[in-house]
């Protein structure tokens, strides 16, 4: 079984997040998660970067910012905001928010 995440996209996330914080990498259910302060800050699955923003207003705000809900392989929508192959500036903006959110938890 091969990787279920885009290694190039994971490298882009890794390069940016390391400029912001120490991050531990964990493989979870075929995805690669980047943990900050003991909490998942961001993950990569397939060609998508996903962010555990929680549900409700936080997710609604993320969707207004151009994200979509992450759909699990089972077809279930998860309470994660996801971006498909974001450009570098967009990725950096979202990662900065994700690292800050992980430190606040």
N, C-alpha and C positions, 0 to 999 in steps of 0.2 A: 504494500500500500504506500503510495507516494504522499508527498506533502499536500495538505488540503488548503494551503495558503500560498499566495504569490510571494516567492522569496525576494524578488526585487522590491516589492511594496514593503515587505517586512524590513528590508535593509534601509529603505527611505525613512520609515518610522523610527527605527533604531538610531539612525544618524541624527535625527532631529531631537528625539527624546533625551538622548545622552547629553545634549547641550543644556538641558533644563533640569535634570534630576538623575539620581541613580535609579536604575530600573532593573528589576529582576525579570527574566523571561521564563514563562511557563507554557508548556504545550497543554492545551485543554481541548478535548473533543475535536481534534483535527485543526484547531485554530492555534495561533500563537498569541499569548497574552503578555502584556508588559505591565508589571506590578510596580506601583510606586507607594511607598509608605505602607506596604502590606495590602494595598487595595488595587484591583484592576483599574488601570487608567485608560488603557486602549487595547484593542485586539485586532488581529488581521485574520481574515478567513476568505479564501478565494481571492478575488480582486477587490475586496472591500475592507475598509478600516472601520471598526466599530467602537463606539464609546458608550459605557454604561452610565447613561444620564438619569436612569430611573424613569418612571412613568409620569403621567400627569402633565403639569405645566412645563416641566423641564424638557420632556420629550416633545411637546408641542412647539416650544421655542426652537429646539434643534431642527425640527421639520421645517419651520419657517426660515431657518438659516440655510436651507438647501439640502439637508440630510433626508434620508428615508429610513423607515423602520427596518431593522435587520430581520430577515426571514430565515428561520432555522431550516435545516434540511428536511425536517419533519413537516414543513409547511406552516409552522406556528410562528407568529410574529413575536419577537422578543422586545423587551423594553430597552432596546439599544438603538441609538442613532447610528446610521451607517453612511459612509461616503464611498462611492465607487471610483477608484483610481483618481484621487484628488490631485490637483496641481500643488506645487511645493508651497506656495503662500497659504493656500487653504489648509493644507495639512499642518503647517506650522501653527496657524491660528487655533485650529481645533485641538492640537496637542498641548498648546499652552493652557487652554481651558481645562483639558483633561487632567494635566499634572496638578494644576491648582485645586481641582475638585478632589483628587485623591489625597492631597495633603490636608484638606479641610475635614475629611471623614474620620 
